[in-house]
Amino acid sequence: MIRVYVGLALWYLVLSLITFGVYWWDKRAAVHDGWRVRELTLHLLALLGGWPGGWLALHLLRHKSRKPSFRLLFWFTALVNLALPTTLWWGRWG
């Protein structure tokens, strides 16, 4: 079971770094009127496990932090991701 948690932590770390980088790219494009990343892509990255990196980007880069509809869907993806380890934990002891 420890391998599952280590693998899950590694997955979240890698996806978080990628997600933070994509948010940074999109913020840079927004400032310089460049090619933008679709919000769906940002949400899919968060849903796949990159939500910690997305959360950091929301706060450190102040990107998409004023858009309530984006934030609501972002937090939904985070809750879905938090349910996975919780389900694994309770499944182990249940």
C-alpha positions as CSV (number, residue, x, y, z in Angstrom):
1,M,0.0,0.0,0.0
2,I,2.9,2.3,0.7
3,R,3.9,2.0,-3.0
4,V,0.5,3.3,-4.0
5,Y,0.9,6.4,-1.8
6,V,4.4,7.1,-3.0
7,G,3.3,6.6,-6.6
8,L,0.3,8.9,-6.1
9,A,2.5,11.5,-4.4
10,L,4.9,11.4,-7.3
11,W,2.1,11.7,-9.8
12,Y,0.7,14.8,-8.0
13,L,4.2,16.3,-7.9
14,V,4.9,15.9,-11.6
15,L,1.4,17.0,-12.6
16,S,1.6,20.0,-10.3
17,L,4.9,21.2,-11.8
18,I,3.4,20.8,-15.3
19,T,0.2,22.6,-14.3
20,F,2.1,25.4,-12.7
21,G,4.2,25.8,-15.8
22,V,1.1,25.9,-18.0
23,Y,-0.5,28.5,-15.8
24,W,2.7,30.5,-16.0
25,W,2.7,30.2,-19.8
26,D,-0.9,31.4,-19.9
27,K,-0.3,34.3,-17.6
28,R,2.6,35.4,-19.7
29,A,0.5,35.1,-22.9
30,A,-2.2,37.1,-21.2
31,V,0.2,39.9,-20.4
32,H,1.8,39.9,-23.8
33,D,-1.3,39.3,-25.9
34,G,0.0,35.9,-27.0
35,W,-1.5,32.5,-27.6
36,R,-3.7,31.5,-24.6
37,V,-4.3,28.1,-23.0
38,R,-8.0,27.1,-22.9
39,E,-9.6,27.0,-19.5
40,L,-10.7,23.4,-20.2
41,T,-7.0,22.4,-20.5
42,L,-6.2,24.1,-17.1
43,H,-9.1,22.3,-15.5
44,L,-8.2,18.9,-17.0
45,L,-4.6,19.3,-15.7
46,A,-6.0,20.1,-12.3
47,L,-8.4,17.1,-12.5
48,L,-5.6,14.8,-13.4
49,G,-3.8,15.7,-10.3
50,G,-2.1,19.0,-10.9
51,W,-4.4,21.0,-8.7
52,P,-1.7,21.8,-6.1
53,G,0.3,23.5,-8.8
54,G,-2.8,25.2,-10.0
55,W,-3.5,26.4,-6.5
56,L,0.0,27.8,-6.2
57,A,-0.3,29.6,-9.6
58,L,-3.7,31.1,-8.6
59,H,-2.0,32.7,-5.6
60,L,1.6,33.3,-6.6
61,L,0.9,34.4,-10.2
62,R,-2.5,35.8,-9.4
63,H,-3.8,34.1,-12.6
64,K,-7.5,33.4,-12.9
65,S,-7.9,34.4,-9.3
66,R,-10.7,37.0,-10.0
67,K,-12.9,34.8,-12.1
68,P,-15.5,33.1,-9.9
69,S,-16.6,30.5,-12.4
70,F,-13.0,29.4,-12.9
71,R,-12.3,29.2,-9.2
72,L,-15.5,27.2,-8.5
73,L,-14.7,24.6,-11.1
74,F,-11.1,24.6,-9.9
75,W,-12.1,23.8,-6.4
76,F,-14.4,21.1,-7.6
77,T,-11.4,19.4,-9.3
78,A,-9.4,19.7,-6.1
79,L,-12.2,18.0,-4.1
80,V,-12.4,15.2,-6.6
81,N,-8.7,14.7,-6.2
82,L,-8.8,14.7,-2.4
83,A,-11.5,12.1,-2.6
84,L,-9.2,9.6,-4.3
85,P,-6.6,9.2,-1.4
86,T,-9.4,9.3,1.1
87,T,-11.2,6.5,-0.7
88,L,-8.0,4.5,-0.8
89,W,-7.4,5.1,2.9
90,W,-10.9,4.1,4.0
91,G,-10.9,1.2,1.6
92,R,-7.8,-0.2,3.3
93,W,-9.3,0.0,6.8
94,G,-13.0,-0.8,5.9
